[in-house]
């Protein structure tokens, strides 16, 4: 075991989120002292059980506080940026958190002498996209590349796992009298959250990953209609699948996005108009030495609770 003066330090921004908790666990297993840089350290304390006493350290480092960000990366050997949002609470959040913040974190990491930097973006990052989310992801990648050219950028497709907001959300909708289908032909390549975390760890450990961009997808490409059919079969719900007109969905999303936690936004509808799959010839999980786990091997285990009777009895 390393002595106190020899300890490896990793800083993970956004480490208390869905992907972050898995990344923190992987880094702790590799004997890093892991600083979890978040707005609310108290909300990240649950991560401390994933390591030895004192190994995982939640830090208050709001991305708007340059001094706090600098302190969070001081002495860190590796830095990982996972900051991301699915919708804006305030106008401009996409640009602040996904467009500008990644470059600011990368600049601080470079100034602090970090040797490796991994930035988790998303498939579909595109400066020309009509989606604010996709444009901000592209801007974030550009900022990282400018500040830390040898950084590794990872672009996952839809990420699944027990805490996800994709399969769980639609499984809850399976309780409705019918399953609404939006953009049924759009294709996804769902990737397991544990595989994404393994990709972060591999990117940090492999010199050949420096400066590269990887797109992360699972072994199966599924259309939205196939995803919903899989969810209905897994939750043992017999529901008709009803195609929803996009115009109606845009109108409803305009109303719903005013809620504190909107189930759907107009910007998300723009994303649904484009496939979300790994590009042909683009390096992926296999190039990082990772065998991707299939949806069928993981998702049924955590969707059982959505079955009739909460999974405690078989459907009639």
C-alpha positions as CSV (number, residue, x, y, z in Angstrom):
1,X,0.0,0.0,0.0
2,X,1.2,3.5,-0.9
3,X,2.4,5.7,1.9
4,X,0.9,9.1,2.6
5,X,3.5,10.9,0.5
6,X,3.2,8.5,-2.4
7,X,-0.6,8.6,-2.7
8,X,-2.2,9.0,-6.1
9,X,-4.9,11.7,-6.3
10,X,-7.8,11.8,-8.7
11,X,-10.3,14.6,-8.9
12,X,-13.8,13.9,-10.3
13,X,-16.1,16.8,-11.2
14,X,-19.7,15.7,-11.1
15,X,-18.7,12.5,-9.2
16,X,-22.0,12.2,-7.3
17,X,-24.1,11.8,-10.4
18,X,-25.3,8.6,-12.2
19,X,-22.1,7.9,-14.0
20,X,-19.9,9.6,-11.4
21,X,-20.6,7.1,-8.6
22,X,-19.3,4.3,-10.8
23,X,-16.2,6.2,-11.9
24,X,-15.4,7.1,-8.2
25,X,-15.7,3.4,-7.3
26,X,-13.3,2.3,-10.1
27,X,-10.7,4.9,-9.2
28,X,-10.9,3.9,-5.5
29,X,-10.4,0.3,-6.5
30,X,-7.2,1.5,-8.3
31,X,-5.9,2.9,-5.0
32,X,-6.5,6.6,-5.9
33,X,-7.4,9.1,-3.2
34,X,-10.5,10.5,-4.9
35,X,-11.7,14.1,-4.5
36,X,-15.3,14.4,-5.5
37,X,-15.7,18.0,-6.7
38,X,-19.4,18.9,-6.4
39,X,-21.7,21.8,-5.4
40,X,-23.0,19.9,-2.3
41,X,-20.4,17.8,-0.5
42,X,-23.0,16.5,1.9
43,X,-25.0,15.0,-0.9
44,X,-21.8,13.1,-2.0
45,X,-21.0,11.5,1.4
46,X,-22.7,8.3,0.3
47,X,-19.7,7.7,-1.9
48,X,-17.4,7.4,1.0
49,X,-18.5,3.8,1.7
50,X,-16.9,2.8,-1.6
51,X,-13.4,3.2,-0.3
52,X,-11.2,3.1,2.8
53,X,-11.6,5.7,5.5
54,X,-10.4,9.0,4.1
55,X,-9.9,7.7,0.6
56,X,-13.0,9.4,-1.0
57,X,-13.2,13.1,-0.1
58,X,-16.2,15.2,-1.2
59,X,-15.2,18.8,-1.9
60,X,-17.2,21.9,-2.4
61,X,-16.2,23.1,-5.8
62,X,-18.9,25.0,-7.6
63,X,-17.9,25.4,-11.2
64,X,-18.5,29.1,-11.0
65,X,-15.9,29.4,-8.3
66,X,-12.5,29.4,-10.1
67,X,-10.5,29.4,-6.8
68,X,-12.5,26.3,-5.6
69,X,-11.9,24.5,-8.9
70,X,-8.2,25.3,-8.7
71,X,-8.0,23.9,-5.1
72,X,-9.9,20.8,-6.2
73,X,-7.3,19.9,-8.8
74,X,-4.2,20.9,-6.9
75,X,-1.8,18.0,-6.7
76,X,-4.2,15.7,-8.7
77,X,-2.5,13.3,-11.1
78,X,-5.7,12.7,-13.1
79,X,-8.9,14.7,-13.5
80,X,-12.2,13.6,-14.8
81,X,-15.1,15.9,-15.9
82,X,-18.6,14.4,-15.7
83,X,-20.6,17.6,-15.3
84,X,-23.7,17.4,-17.4
85,X,-27.5,18.1,-17.3
86,X,-30.5,16.8,-19.2
87,X,-32.5,20.0,-19.1
88,X,-32.0,23.6,-18.1
89,X,-33.3,24.9,-14.8
90,X,-32.4,28.4,-15.9
91,X,-31.8,29.8,-19.4
92,X,-28.2,29.4,-20.3
93,X,-27.5,26.4,-18.1
94,X,-26.4,24.3,-21.0
95,X,-23.9,26.8,-22.1
96,X,-22.6,27.4,-18.6
97,X,-22.3,23.8,-17.4
98,X,-21.7,21.9,-20.6
99,X,-20.3,24.6,-23.0
100,X,-18.0,26.6,-20.8
101,X,-17.3,24.6,-17.7
102,X,-15.4,21.7,-19.3
103,X,-12.7,24.1,-20.7
104,X,-12.4,25.9,-17.4
105,X,-11.9,22.6,-15.6
106,X,-9.4,21.4,-18.2
107,X,-7.4,24.7,-17.9
108,X,-7.3,24.4,-14.2
109,X,-6.1,20.8,-14.5
110,X,-3.4,21.7,-17.0
111,X,-2.2,24.6,-14.8
112,X,-2.1,22.2,-11.8
113,X,0.1,19.8,-13.6
114,X,-2.3,16.9,-14.0
115,X,-0.9,14.2,-16.4
116,X,-4.3,12.9,-17.6
117,X,-7.7,14.3,-18.3
118,X,-10.9,12.5,-19.3
119,X,-14.0,14.4,-20.4
120,X,-17.3,12.6,-20.8
121,X,-19.4,14.2,-23.5
122,X,-22.1,12.5,-25.6
123,X,-22.8,11.0,-29.0
124,X,-24.5,13.7,-31.0
125,X,-22.3,16.6,-29.8
126,X,-22.5,18.9,-32.8
127,X,-21.9,22.6,-33.1
128,X,-24.4,22.8,-36.0
129,X,-27.2,20.9,-34.2
130,X,-30.6,22.6,-33.6
131,X,-30.4,21.3,-30.1
132,X,-28.9,23.5,-27.4
133,X,-27.8,20.4,-25.5
134,X,-25.9,19.0,-28.5
135,X,-24.3,22.4,-29.3
136,X,-23.2,22.9,-25.7
137,X,-21.6,19.4,-25.7
138,X,-19.7,20.3,-28.8
139,X,-18.5,23.6,-27.3
140,X,-17.4,21.7,-24.2
141,X,-15.3,19.3,-26.2
142,X,-13.7,22.2,-28.1
143,X,-12.9,24.0,-24.8
144,X,-11.2,20.8,-23.5
145,X,-9.2,20.3,-26.6
146,X,-8.0,23.9,-26.5
147,X,-6.9,23.7,-22.9
148,X,-5.7,20.1,-22.6
149,X,-4.9,18.8,-26.1
150,X,-3.9,15.3,-24.9
151,X,-7.2,14.9,-23.0
152,X,-9.4,11.8,-23.9
153,X,-13.0,12.5,-24.8
154,X,-15.6,9.8,-24.3
155,X,-19.0,10.0,-26.1
156,X,-21.5,7.5,-24.7
157,X,-24.9,6.8,-26.3
158,X,-27.8,6.5,-23.9
159,X,-26.4,5.1,-20.6
160,X,-28.3,2.4,-18.7
161,X,-28.0,1.1,-15.2
162,X,-30.1,0.8,-12.0
163,X,-30.2,4.6,-11.5
164,X,-30.8,5.6,-15.1
165,X,-33.4,8.1,-16.3
166,X,-34.1,6.2,-19.5
167,X,-35.3,2.7,-19.0
168,X,-36.7,3.5,-15.5
169,X,-38.7,6.5,-16.9
170,X,-40.3,4.5,-19.7
171,X,-40.9,1.5,-17.4
172,X,-42.9,3.9,-15.1
173,X,-44.9,5.0,-18.2
174,X,-45.7,1.3,-18.9
175,X,-48.3,1.6,-16.1
176,X,-50.4,3.9,-18.2
177,X,-53.3,2.6,-20.3
178,X,-51.1,2.8,-23.4
179,X,-47.4,3.3,-24.2
180,X,-46.9,6.6,-26.1
181,X,-44.3,6.3,-28.9
182,X,-42.3,9.4,-29.9
183,X,-39.8,9.2,-32.7
184,X,-40.2,5.4,-32.9
185,X,-37.7,4.9,-35.7
186,X,-34.8,6.8,-34.0
187,X,-32.0,4.4,-33.2
188,X,-30.0,4.2,-30.0
189,X,-27.0,2.0,-28.9
190,X,-27.6,1.8,-25.1
191,X,-24.3,1.4,-23.1
192,X,-24.0,0.0,-19.6
193,X,-22.9,2.6,-17.0
194,X,-20.3,0.2,-15.6
195,X,-18.8,-0.1,-19.1
196,X,-18.6,3.7,-19.3
197,X,-16.8,3.8,-15.9
198,X,-14.4,1.2,-17.1
199,X,-13.8,3.2,-20.2
200,X,-12.8,6.2,-18.0
201,X,-10.4,4.1,-16.0
202,X,-8.9,2.6,-19.2
203,X,-8.5,6.0,-20.8
204,X,-6.6,7.2,-17.8
205,X,-4.4,4.1,-17.8
206,X,-3.6,3.7,-21.5
207,X,-1.1,6.1,-23.1
208,X,-2.5,5.4,-26.5
209,X,-5.8,6.9,-25.5
210,X,-4.4,10.3,-25.0
211,X,-5.7,12.9,-27.4
212,X,-8.4,10.6,-28.8
213,X,-12.1,10.6,-28.9
214,X,-14.1,7.4,-28.3
215,X,-17.8,6.7,-28.9
216,X,-19.3,4.3,-26.5
217,X,-22.2,2.0,-27.4
218,X,-23.5,-1.4,-26.4
219,X,-23.6,-4.5,-28.5
220,X,-27.2,-3.8,-29.8
221,X,-28.7,-1.0,-31.8
222,X,-32.3,-0.5,-30.9
223,X,-35.0,1.8,-32.3
224,X,-37.1,3.7,-29.8
225,X,-40.0,1.4,-30.7
226,X,-37.8,-1.6,-29.9
227,X,-36.8,-0.1,-26.6
228,X,-40.4,0.4,-25.6
229,X,-41.4,-3.1,-26.7
230,X,-38.5,-4.5,-24.7
231,X,-39.7,-2.5,-21.6
232,X,-43.2,-3.7,-22.0
233,X,-42.1,-7.3,-22.3
234,X,-39.7,-7.0,-19.3
235,X,-42.3,-5.4,-17.1
236,X,-44.9,-7.8,-18.3
237,X,-47.4,-5.1,-19.2
238,X,-49.8,-5.6,-22.1
239,X,-50.2,-2.1,-23.5
240,X,-51.0,-0.9,-26.9
241,X,-48.2,1.3,-28.4
242,X,-49.5,4.5,-29.8
243,X,-47.5,6.8,-32.1
244,X,-47.7,10.4,-30.9
245,X,-47.7,13.2,-33.5
246,X,-44.5,15.3,-33.1
247,X,-46.5,18.6,-33.3
248,X,-48.6,17.6,-30.3
249,X,-45.5,16.4,-28.4
250,X,-43.8,19.8,-29.0
251,X,-46.8,21.6,-27.7
252,X,-47.0,19.4,-24.6
253,X,-43.2,19.6,-24.0
254,X,-43.5,23.4,-24.1
255,X,-45.9,23.2,-21.1
256,X,-44.1,20.3,-19.3
257,X,-40.7,21.9,-19.4
258,X,-41.9,24.6,-17.0
259,X,-42.2,21.9,-14.3
260,X,-39.3,21.6,-11.7
261,X,-38.4,18.2,-13.2
262,X,-39.8,18.1,-16.7
263,X,-40.5,14.6,-18.1
264,X,-39.8,15.9,-21.6
265,X,-38.5,19.2,-23.1
266,X,-38.6,20.6,-26.6
267,X,-34.8,20.4,-26.8
268,X,-35.0,16.7,-26.0
269,X,-37.5,16.3,-28.9
270,X,-34.9,17.8,-31.2
271,X,-32.4,15.2,-30.0
272,X,-34.9,12.4,-30.7
273,X,-35.0,13.4,-34.4
274,X,-31.4,12.1,-34.8
275,X,-29.9,8.6,-34.4
276,X,-27.7,8.2,-31.3
277,X,-25.3,5.4,-32.4
278,X,-21.5,4.9,-32.6
279,X,-20.1,6.3,-35.9
280,X,-18.7,3.9,-38.4
281,X,-14.9,3.5,-37.9
282,X,-14.9,5.5,-34.7
283,X,-12.9,4.0,-31.8
284,X,-15.1,2.5,-29.1
285,X,-15.2,0.2,-26.1
286,X,-13.4,-2.7,-27.8
287,X,-10.4,-0.4,-28.5
288,X,-10.2,0.3,-24.7
289,X,-10.3,-3.5,-24.0
290,X,-13.9,-3.5,-22.8
291,X,-16.5,-6.1,-23.8
292,X,-19.8,-4.3,-23.8
293,X,-22.6,-5.7,-21.7
294,X,-26.0,-6.2,-23.4
295,X,-29.2,-4.5,-22.3
296,X,-30.8,-8.0,-21.8
297,X,-28.3,-9.0,-19.2
298,X,-28.7,-6.0,-16.9
299,X,-31.9,-4.1,-17.4
300,X,-34.5,-6.8,-16.4
301,X,-32.9,-7.1,-13.0
302,X,-33.8,-3.5,-12.0
303,X,-37.1,-3.2,-14.0
304,X,-38.7,-6.1,-12.0
305,X,-40.1,-3.6,-9.6
306,X,-42.3,-2.2,-12.4
307,X,-44.1,-5.5,-12.9
308,X,-47.6,-6.0,-11.6
309,X,-47.3,-6.6,-7.9
310,X,-43.9,-4.9,-7.8
311,X,-42.2,-8.0,-9.0
312,X,-43.2,-10.0,-6.0
313,X,-45.6,-12.1,-7.9
314,X,-46.0,-13.2,-11.6
315,X,-48.4,-11.4,-13.8
316,X,-51.6,-13.2,-14.4
